[in-house]
């Protein structure tokens, strides 16, 4: 790659004037809005809590960058769209990022951040998982919830290399990991890296038990509901949920017995469609017990018939209440968690599992989770009632963080001179005022 950053490049003309561009503007930054992340993080104490959860095994005399600055630098970088540690070989001199991290000297380089990521062990990542749930509890401490719905889903992280525990997955047709995410509304409570040759439902009971213990310590009377698709419907998990007093609404995979139970209703819908030529829909319920189940359970069925034919769905639940309400209002809302996963994985680079070591890739998943938590709280605390109140992370980044600025520092203060004609300057000032100094 040619080293041309200090050279001027010709870019045509404006009238009689020639246009030339060069990277010689000095301390100009493209992420002036990163200071909002600093304000939000200081209010939450997010990266400070995360740094306290990590052990530092380095020799103290040789340490130049503490764990907290390293973690803040990495998380803020993800929020601003810089997914690779190699990006920080240049970003380390970005004065806006330095100010946000709380330093005036150069930040850590890519190799330093890489060593930081590869130094973590299983205990470190387990303690970081606990930070996510602690942040959730602290945020809702003043408004104790009566009911919490835990959305559990798995997704794939494609691999292109020789990562530890990489395995080929036939469904996704590539080598990948299958991390499991747990959301409660917009809040991310857990993200656990899993190999793709293992059933992700195997950790369901242990994961829910860990979360339930922490949540019930904070709110002993809260009702917990586990919501998931049919990939997580396992008989041992259902029995344990009932024993622990945890409700569930989980998809149930179709089989011959279930289809026989609804065959008459399917025939009726087919006749109605043939007569009316419009989509037919019916929601009903019955009791059912698979061979591996210890007893019968309530199953809600949603039947549809249109030009493509029959499309039955089944859900097993421990909840009482009207079947249509449970299916349409409760179970179908599960799809919103998929949008949150996309935000964490795509907008904040949770798929960047390019380290060789398993625990390093688990840390990267958690770094994206911390960045997601920071952005969710920024949207919730600083942008409520504005045009970005429901914006995704990518939109917030583009409109509010990617602001050109000049940074002027002296012995008494740091001035961040943001672009005068930025279209979101009024919204930026409102958000900064809401977050406070």
C-alpha positions as CSV (number, residue, x, y, z in Angstrom):
1,X,0.0,0.0,0.0
2,X,1.6,3.4,-1.0
3,X,2.4,5.8,1.8
4,X,0.6,8.9,0.4
5,X,-1.1,10.4,3.4
6,X,1.2,13.4,3.5
7,X,1.0,14.1,-0.2
8,X,-1.7,16.2,-1.9
9,X,-4.0,14.5,-4.4
10,X,-5.7,16.3,-7.2
11,X,-9.5,16.1,-7.2
12,X,-10.6,18.2,-10.1
13,X,-11.6,21.9,-10.3
14,X,-14.2,24.3,-9.0
15,X,-14.4,26.9,-11.8
16,X,-10.8,28.1,-12.2
17,X,-9.7,26.7,-8.9
18,X,-7.9,23.4,-8.5
19,X,-9.0,21.0,-5.7
20,X,-6.3,19.3,-3.7
21,X,-6.7,17.1,-0.7
22,X,-4.1,15.9,1.9
23,X,-4.0,14.6,5.4
24,X,-2.1,17.6,6.8
25,X,-4.9,19.3,8.8
26,X,-3.4,18.5,12.2
27,X,-5.5,17.6,15.2
28,X,-8.8,17.2,13.4
29,X,-11.0,14.3,14.3
30,X,-13.9,12.6,12.7
31,X,-15.5,11.2,15.9
32,X,-16.1,14.4,17.9
33,X,-19.3,12.8,19.3
34,X,-17.3,10.2,21.2
35,X,-17.4,12.6,24.2
36,X,-21.1,11.7,24.6
37,X,-20.0,8.1,25.2
38,X,-17.6,9.3,27.9
39,X,-20.4,11.2,29.6
40,X,-22.7,8.2,29.4
41,X,-20.0,5.8,30.6
42,X,-19.1,8.0,33.6
43,X,-22.7,8.0,34.6
44,X,-23.1,4.3,34.3
45,X,-19.6,3.3,35.5
46,X,-19.8,0.6,32.9
47,X,-16.2,0.3,31.7
48,X,-14.9,0.9,35.2
49,X,-16.9,-2.0,36.6
50,X,-15.8,-4.1,33.6
51,X,-12.2,-3.2,34.2
52,X,-12.5,-4.2,37.9
53,X,-13.8,-7.6,36.8
54,X,-10.6,-8.3,34.8
55,X,-7.4,-9.5,36.4
56,X,-4.1,-7.9,35.4
57,X,-1.2,-10.3,35.4
58,X,1.3,-8.0,33.8
59,X,4.6,-6.9,35.4
60,X,3.8,-3.6,37.0
61,X,7.1,-1.9,36.2
62,X,6.5,-2.5,32.5
63,X,2.8,-1.4,32.4
64,X,2.1,1.8,30.5
65,X,-1.6,1.5,29.9
66,X,-4.0,0.4,32.7
67,X,-6.9,-2.1,32.2
68,X,-9.5,0.6,32.4
69,X,-8.0,2.8,29.6
70,X,-7.5,-0.3,27.4
71,X,-11.1,-1.4,27.9
72,X,-12.5,2.1,27.4
73,X,-10.4,2.6,24.2
74,X,-11.7,-0.6,22.7
75,X,-15.3,-0.1,23.6
76,X,-15.5,3.5,22.4
77,X,-13.8,2.4,19.2
78,X,-16.5,-0.2,18.6
79,X,-19.2,2.4,19.2
80,X,-17.6,4.7,16.7
81,X,-17.3,2.0,14.0
82,X,-13.6,0.9,14.4
83,X,-13.8,-2.9,14.7
84,X,-10.2,-4.0,14.4
85,X,-7.4,-3.6,17.0
86,X,-5.1,-2.6,14.0
87,X,-7.3,0.5,13.6
88,X,-5.8,1.8,16.9
89,X,-2.3,2.0,15.4
90,X,-3.5,5.3,14.1
91,X,-6.5,6.0,16.4
92,X,-4.1,6.0,19.4
93,X,-3.2,9.5,18.3
94,X,-6.8,10.7,17.9
95,X,-7.1,13.5,20.4
96,X,-10.9,13.1,20.7
97,X,-10.6,9.5,21.6
98,X,-7.7,10.3,24.0
99,X,-9.9,12.9,25.7
100,X,-12.8,10.4,26.0
101,X,-10.5,7.8,27.5
102,X,-9.2,10.4,30.0
103,X,-5.6,10.7,28.7
104,X,-3.5,13.3,27.0
105,X,-0.8,11.0,25.7
106,X,-0.9,8.3,23.0
107,X,-3.3,5.5,23.7
108,X,-2.5,1.8,23.3
109,X,-1.4,0.4,20.0
110,X,-2.9,-2.5,18.1
111,X,-0.4,-5.1,19.5
112,X,-0.9,-3.9,23.0
113,X,-4.7,-4.3,22.6
114,X,-4.2,-7.7,21.1
115,X,-2.1,-8.9,24.0
116,X,-4.8,-7.5,26.3
117,X,-7.5,-9.6,24.6
118,X,-5.4,-12.8,24.6
119,X,-4.5,-12.5,28.2
120,X,-8.0,-13.1,29.6
121,X,-9.1,-16.5,31.0
122,X,-12.4,-18.1,31.8
123,X,-12.7,-16.4,35.2
124,X,-12.3,-13.0,33.6
125,X,-15.1,-13.6,31.0
126,X,-17.4,-15.0,33.7
127,X,-17.0,-11.9,35.8
128,X,-17.6,-9.7,32.7
129,X,-20.9,-11.6,32.2
130,X,-21.9,-10.7,35.7
131,X,-21.2,-7.0,35.0
132,X,-24.0,-7.0,32.3
133,X,-26.6,-8.3,34.7
134,X,-25.4,-6.0,37.4
135,X,-25.8,-3.0,35.1
136,X,-29.4,-4.1,34.3
137,X,-30.3,-4.4,38.0
138,X,-28.8,-1.1,38.9
139,X,-30.7,0.7,36.1
140,X,-34.1,-0.7,37.2
141,X,-33.4,-0.5,40.9
142,X,-35.7,2.5,41.4
143,X,-38.6,0.9,39.4
144,X,-38.7,-2.7,40.5
145,X,-40.4,-4.8,37.8
146,X,-43.2,-7.2,38.4
147,X,-42.4,-9.3,35.4
148,X,-39.3,-9.9,33.3
149,X,-39.3,-11.8,30.0
150,X,-36.0,-13.4,29.1
151,X,-35.5,-13.7,25.4
152,X,-33.0,-16.5,24.5
153,X,-31.7,-17.1,21.0
154,X,-28.6,-18.4,19.3
155,X,-27.0,-17.0,16.2
156,X,-23.9,-17.8,14.1
157,X,-20.5,-16.2,13.9
158,X,-18.8,-17.2,10.7
159,X,-15.1,-18.2,11.0
160,X,-12.3,-17.8,8.5
161,X,-9.2,-19.2,10.1
162,X,-7.9,-21.8,12.5
163,X,-9.8,-20.6,15.6
164,X,-10.0,-22.9,18.7
165,X,-13.0,-25.1,18.8
166,X,-14.1,-24.2,15.3
167,X,-16.5,-26.7,13.7
168,X,-18.4,-27.0,10.5
169,X,-22.2,-26.4,10.8
170,X,-24.3,-28.1,8.2
171,X,-27.2,-25.7,8.6
172,X,-25.1,-22.5,8.0
173,X,-22.8,-24.3,5.6
174,X,-19.6,-23.0,7.0
175,X,-17.3,-23.1,10.0
176,X,-18.7,-21.0,12.8
177,X,-19.5,-20.4,16.4
178,X,-23.0,-20.4,17.8
179,X,-23.2,-17.9,20.7
180,X,-26.3,-17.7,22.9
181,X,-27.8,-14.3,23.7
182,X,-30.2,-13.4,26.5
183,X,-32.1,-10.1,26.3
184,X,-34.7,-8.5,28.5
185,X,-36.4,-6.0,26.3
186,X,-33.5,-3.9,24.9
187,X,-31.1,-4.9,27.7
188,X,-28.5,-7.5,27.0
189,X,-28.1,-9.8,30.0
190,X,-25.7,-12.4,28.7
191,X,-23.8,-13.6,25.7
192,X,-22.1,-16.9,25.8
193,X,-19.8,-18.2,23.0
194,X,-20.6,-21.8,22.0
195,X,-19.0,-24.1,19.4
196,X,-21.3,-24.9,16.5
197,X,-21.0,-28.7,17.0
198,X,-22.8,-28.5,20.4
199,X,-26.5,-28.1,21.0
200,X,-26.9,-24.5,22.2
201,X,-29.9,-25.6,24.3
202,X,-27.6,-27.6,26.6
203,X,-26.6,-24.5,28.5
204,X,-30.2,-23.2,28.7
205,X,-30.9,-24.5,32.2
206,X,-27.6,-23.4,33.7
207,X,-27.8,-20.0,32.1
208,X,-31.3,-19.3,33.2
209,X,-30.6,-20.5,36.8
210,X,-27.6,-18.1,37.0
211,X,-29.6,-15.2,35.8
212,X,-32.6,-16.1,37.9
213,X,-30.5,-16.2,41.1
214,X,-29.1,-12.7,40.5
215,X,-32.5,-11.2,39.5
216,X,-34.4,-12.7,42.4
217,X,-31.7,-11.5,44.9
218,X,-32.6,-8.0,43.7
219,X,-36.4,-8.6,43.3
220,X,-37.6,-11.7,45.2
221,X,-41.2,-11.4,43.9
222,X,-40.5,-10.8,40.2
223,X,-42.1,-13.2,37.7
224,X,-39.6,-14.6,35.3
225,X,-40.7,-15.9,31.9
226,X,-38.3,-17.6,29.5
227,X,-39.2,-17.1,25.8
228,X,-37.4,-18.9,23.0
229,X,-37.9,-20.7,19.7
230,X,-38.3,-24.5,19.3
231,X,-34.5,-25.0,19.2
232,X,-34.5,-24.5,22.9
233,X,-37.4,-26.8,23.8
234,X,-35.9,-29.6,25.9
235,X,-37.7,-31.8,28.4
236,X,-35.1,-31.4,31.2
237,X,-35.2,-27.6,30.9
238,X,-39.0,-27.5,31.1
239,X,-38.9,-29.7,34.3
240,X,-36.3,-27.5,35.9
241,X,-38.1,-24.3,35.1
242,X,-41.3,-25.7,36.8
243,X,-39.3,-26.8,39.8
244,X,-37.6,-23.3,40.1
245,X,-40.9,-21.4,39.6
246,X,-39.9,-19.9,36.3
247,X,-42.6,-19.7,33.6
248,X,-41.9,-20.3,29.9
249,X,-43.4,-19.9,26.5
250,X,-41.2,-21.8,24.0
251,X,-41.7,-23.0,20.5
252,X,-42.4,-26.6,19.9
253,X,-41.1,-28.4,16.8
254,X,-43.7,-30.0,14.6
255,X,-44.1,-33.8,14.6
256,X,-46.6,-36.4,13.3
257,X,-48.5,-36.5,16.6
258,X,-49.0,-32.7,16.7
259,X,-50.0,-32.5,13.1
260,X,-52.6,-35.3,13.6
261,X,-54.1,-33.3,16.5
262,X,-54.8,-30.3,14.3
263,X,-55.5,-32.3,11.0
264,X,-59.3,-31.6,11.2
265,X,-58.9,-27.9,11.9
266,X,-56.4,-27.7,9.0
267,X,-58.9,-29.3,6.7
268,X,-61.5,-26.8,7.7
269,X,-59.2,-23.9,7.1
270,X,-58.3,-25.3,3.6
271,X,-62.0,-25.5,2.8
272,X,-62.6,-21.9,4.0
273,X,-59.6,-20.7,1.9
274,X,-60.9,-22.5,-1.2
275,X,-64.3,-20.8,-0.7
276,X,-63.2,-17.3,0.2
277,X,-59.7,-17.1,-1.4
278,X,-58.3,-15.2,1.5
279,X,-55.8,-16.1,4.2
280,X,-57.4,-18.2,7.0
281,X,-56.1,-18.2,10.6
282,X,-57.0,-20.0,13.8
283,X,-55.4,-20.1,17.2
284,X,-56.3,-22.9,19.6
285,X,-54.9,-25.1,22.4
286,X,-54.7,-28.6,23.7
287,X,-52.7,-30.7,26.2
288,X,-49.8,-32.8,25.0
289,X,-47.0,-34.9,26.3
290,X,-44.0,-36.0,24.3
291,X,-42.4,-39.4,25.2
292,X,-39.5,-37.6,27.0
293,X,-41.9,-35.4,29.1
294,X,-42.9,-36.4,32.6
295,X,-46.4,-35.0,32.2
296,X,-48.9,-33.3,29.8
297,X,-48.4,-29.6,29.2
298,X,-50.4,-26.8,27.6
299,X,-49.7,-26.4,23.9
300,X,-51.0,-23.4,21.9
301,X,-51.3,-23.9,18.1
302,X,-51.5,-21.2,15.5
303,X,-52.9,-22.5,12.1
304,X,-52.8,-20.6,8.9
305,X,-53.7,-21.5,5.3
306,X,-53.0,-19.3,2.2
307,X,-51.9,-19.7,-1.4
308,X,-48.7,-21.5,-0.1
309,X,-50.8,-24.1,1.8
310,X,-50.9,-24.9,5.5
311,X,-48.5,-23.3,8.0
312,X,-48.9,-24.6,11.5
313,X,-47.0,-23.4,14.6
314,X,-46.9,-24.9,18.1
315,X,-45.9,-23.3,21.4
316,X,-45.6,-25.0,24.8
317,X,-46.2,-22.8,27.8
318,X,-46.7,-22.9,31.6
319,X,-48.7,-19.6,31.5
320,X,-52.5,-19.3,31.9
321,X,-54.5,-16.8,30.0
322,X,-56.3,-16.6,26.6
323,X,-54.4,-18.4,23.9
324,X,-54.6,-15.7,21.2
325,X,-53.3,-13.1,23.7
326,X,-50.4,-15.4,24.7
327,X,-49.4,-16.2,21.1
328,X,-49.9,-12.8,19.4
329,X,-48.9,-10.5,22.2
330,X,-46.3,-12.5,24.1
331,X,-44.7,-15.2,21.9
332,X,-44.6,-13.3,18.6
333,X,-42.8,-10.4,20.4
334,X,-39.8,-12.7,20.5
335,X,-38.8,-11.5,17.1
336,X,-37.7,-8.1,18.5
337,X,-34.7,-9.9,20.2
338,X,-33.5,-10.8,16.7
339,X,-33.2,-7.1,15.9
340,X,-31.2,-6.5,19.1
341,X,-28.9,-9.4,18.1
342,X,-28.3,-7.8,14.7
343,X,-27.5,-4.6,16.4
344,X,-24.9,-6.2,18.7
345,X,-23.4,-8.4,16.1
346,X,-23.5,-6.2,12.9
347,X,-23.5,-2.6,14.1
348,X,-21.1,-3.3,17.0
349,X,-19.0,-6.1,15.4
350,X,-19.9,-9.0,17.7
351,X,-19.0,-11.3,14.8
352,X,-15.3,-10.2,14.8
353,X,-14.1,-13.6,16.2
354,X,-10.7,-13.5,14.4
355,X,-8.5,-14.4,17.4
356,X,-7.1,-17.9,17.6
357,X,-7.8,-18.4,21.3
358,X,-11.4,-19.3,22.4
359,X,-11.4,-17.0,25.4
360,X,-10.1,-14.1,23.4
361,X,-13.1,-14.5,21.0
362,X,-15.4,-14.7,24.0
363,X,-13.9,-11.4,25.2
364,X,-14.6,-9.8,21.8
365,X,-18.2,-10.9,22.1
366,X,-18.4,-9.3,25.5
367,X,-16.7,-6.1,24.3
368,X,-19.4,-5.8,21.7
369,X,-22.0,-6.4,24.5
370,X,-20.5,-3.6,26.6
371,X,-20.6,-1.3,23.5
372,X,-24.2,-2.3,22.9
373,X,-25.1,-1.6,26.6
374,X,-23.4,1.8,26.4
375,X,-25.3,2.7,23.2
376,X,-28.7,1.5,24.5
377,X,-28.3,3.7,27.6
378,X,-27.2,6.6,25.5
379,X,-30.4,6.2,23.4
380,X,-32.5,5.7,26.5
381,X,-31.1,8.5,28.7
382,X,-30.0,11.2,26.3
383,X,-32.2,10.8,23.2
384,X,-35.6,10.1,24.6
385,X,-38.3,12.2,23.0
386,X,-36.0,13.1,20.0
387,X,-35.9,12.0,16.5
388,X,-33.3,9.4,17.4
389,X,-35.2,7.9,20.3
390,X,-35.9,4.7,18.4
391,X,-32.8,4.8,16.1
392,X,-30.5,1.8,15.7
393,X,-26.9,2.0,16.8
394,X,-25.6,2.5,13.2
395,X,-27.9,5.6,12.8
396,X,-26.9,7.1,16.1
397,X,-23.2,6.6,15.2
398,X,-23.6,8.2,11.8
399,X,-25.6,11.2,13.0
400,X,-24.3,11.9,16.5
401,X,-20.9,10.4,16.9
402,X,-19.3,11.0,13.5
403,X,-18.9,14.8,13.8
404,X,-15.8,16.5,12.5
405,X,-13.9,18.6,15.1
406,X,-10.7,20.3,15.9
407,X,-9.2,19.6,19.3
408,X,-7.1,22.3,21.0
409,X,-5.3,21.4,24.2
410,X,-3.3,23.5,26.6
411,X,-2.3,23.3,30.3
412,X,-5.7,24.5,31.5
413,X,-8.4,23.0,29.2
414,X,-9.3,20.9,26.3
415,X,-11.4,22.6,23.6
416,X,-13.3,20.3,21.1
417,X,-14.4,22.6,18.3
418,X,-17.2,20.7,16.6
419,X,-18.2,21.4,13.0
420,X,-20.4,24.6,12.9
421,X,-22.7,23.4,10.2
422,X,-23.4,19.9,11.5
423,X,-27.2,19.3,11.0
424,X,-27.5,17.5,14.4
425,X,-25.8,20.2,16.5
426,X,-29.0,21.1,18.5
427,X,-29.6,17.4,19.3
428,X,-26.0,16.9,20.3
429,X,-26.2,19.9,22.7
430,X,-29.5,18.5,24.2
431,X,-27.9,15.1,24.7
432,X,-24.8,16.6,26.3
433,X,-26.9,18.7,28.7
434,X,-29.0,15.7,29.7
435,X,-26.0,13.6,30.5
436,X,-24.3,16.4,32.6
437,X,-20.6,17.1,33.0
